[in-house]
Each structure stands twice: as C-alpha cells, then as structure tokens.
C-alpha cells in the first residue's frame, strides 16, 4: 500500500461547486420526499376503508342491475308465452 502525499490528500478531499450544489439539491429532495412518503402511507391506509365501502356499493348496484334485467326478461317471456297461447 502506498502512502498518499499531502497534496494528493487535499485534492482528494476537495469538492467542486457543482458537486456541492448536487449534494445540496439531493438533500433538499430527500428532505421533501420523506414527509411525503409518510403522508402517502397514512392516506393510503385511510383510503382502503373508503375503497372497500365503494366496492361494496358497486357490488350492490351490480346485483340490483342484474336482478332488474332478469325480471325484465322473465316479464318478456311471460308476455310472449301469453301471446302464443292466445293464437
């Protein structure tokens, strides 16, 4: 292992302005991203209850719609059978 000279060590530890601004920007983005992630997680948990309720309502509407369609078809068949009996 070779020994690093004082001049090499100093240049190695120096950081450019561009690098400093990149680190600053990265820190700012991470600082904003962490609270957003925490909020998103808590909102997602709260939304699942609403989503379940919405899915239940949707299933109920679909059931009622299918019942209406079946009843409508039955009424049509009854009318057709009645008409055919009258002939």
Phi, psi and omega in degrees: 000131182265153182276135180274132179286164182299319182294318179295322181295318181294314181293328179293324183274349179287148179232142182283164177298320179299318178295320180295316178294325177297316179295320178298315179296318179297318178297320180294317180296315179295323178297326178278328185288323183296310178297324179297319179296319180295317179295318181298320180296314181291324177292323180296320178294321180290328182287335183297325178295315178295322180294320178297317180297318180295319179296321177296317178296318180298317179297320178297318178297318179296320177297313180297320179297316179294322176298317179297317180296317179297316179297320180296317179296320178298316179297320179297316179296320178298316179296318179296317179296320179296317180296319182291329179288330181286338182283000000 
